[in-house]
Amino acid sequence: MVTFIISSLYIPTYCTFACFRYPCTSLRMWGDFILCAYGSGHIRVFGTQTWSLICEIAAHARWITAIDVALETGHLLSVSEDSFARVWQISREDGRVSLMYDMWK
């Protein structure tokens, strides 16, 4: 994954992240964290200060199709091809993620 800062017509590469052999299917920013969902079913949290991997969770068994975050609470919703919708809590202090709710349809 590549993050760009756009200035004028020149687009330099600002930072790169490893793709872990699967595409990033959804991306959100929350505070000092970049939340990335992958085709492998993983959710990875990167820090915006160090650009390093902070937390990785095996969130789903199949492709994660979308994620979204509630800015006030840090609740992260993830939905996947495995028919599960899950709500996670992100720690504001260290970016760690823990499961709150699990729903199967």
N, C-alpha and C positions, 0 to 999 in steps of 0.2 A: 504494500500500500504506500502511496506517495502523497504527501501533503504539500500543497503549493501556497505560496504567497504571491499574489498577482500585483505587479506594479508596472504601469505603462503597458508596453507590448511584450516585454520580456518576462517569461515565467520561469524563474529558477526553482530548482528542487530545494525545499526547505528542510524536509526531514523524511526519512523512509523507515518503514516498519517491515519486518519479515512477514511473508504471507503464509508461512507454514503449510505450503503446498495446496492450500484451498483458497478460493476467492473470498474477499471480504464482502458480505452480502448486505450489511447495514452498518451505519456509523452514527454515533451521537457523541456530543460533548456535554460534560456535566462538571462544573467547577474546574478543578485542575486535572480532570481525567478525560481520556478519549476512550469511549466504549465501542468495541468492534465485535460484530457477529460474523461468523465464518460458515462456509459450506460444510465444514466438518462437524458442526453442532457445537462448537466451542464459542464462548464469550471471553474476550481478552480485554483487560483494562490496562491502558498505558498512561503514564504520567506526562503532563505537558511541560514539566520542568526539566526532567531528565530524558524524556523520550524513550524510556525503557518500560519493559513489561512489568507490571505490578502484580497482576492477578490473572489466573487462567482457570476457567471452569468448563467441565464437560457438561454443558447445559442441556443438550438435546441429542437424540439418536440420529437425527437426519439434519438436512439443511435448515438453518435458521433463516426464515423469510423476512422477518422484520424485528426491530427492537425500537423501543421508545422509552424515555425517561421522564418522570415527574420532577420538574426542577426544584420544587419546594421540599419534597420529602426524600428524594433519591431512590424512589421505587423504579425499578427497571422491568419493563414488560418485554418478554421474548415469545415469539410464536414460530412454529417450525412445521416442516413437512411430516413430523412424527405425530401430528394431531394434538400436541400439547401446547398450552399457553401457560407460561410461568411468570410469576412476579418475584423479583429479587430485591434485596435491600443492599444498597451500596453504602459503605462506610465513608463518611465525609473526611475522616481523619487519614485513613490509609488506603482507601480504594478497594478494600476487600469486599467480596460479594457473598451473600448468604441467601438461601432459598426461603421465601415467605409463603407462597401459595403455588399449588400445582393443580391444573385442571386439564382433564382429558375429554375430548369430544368424540 
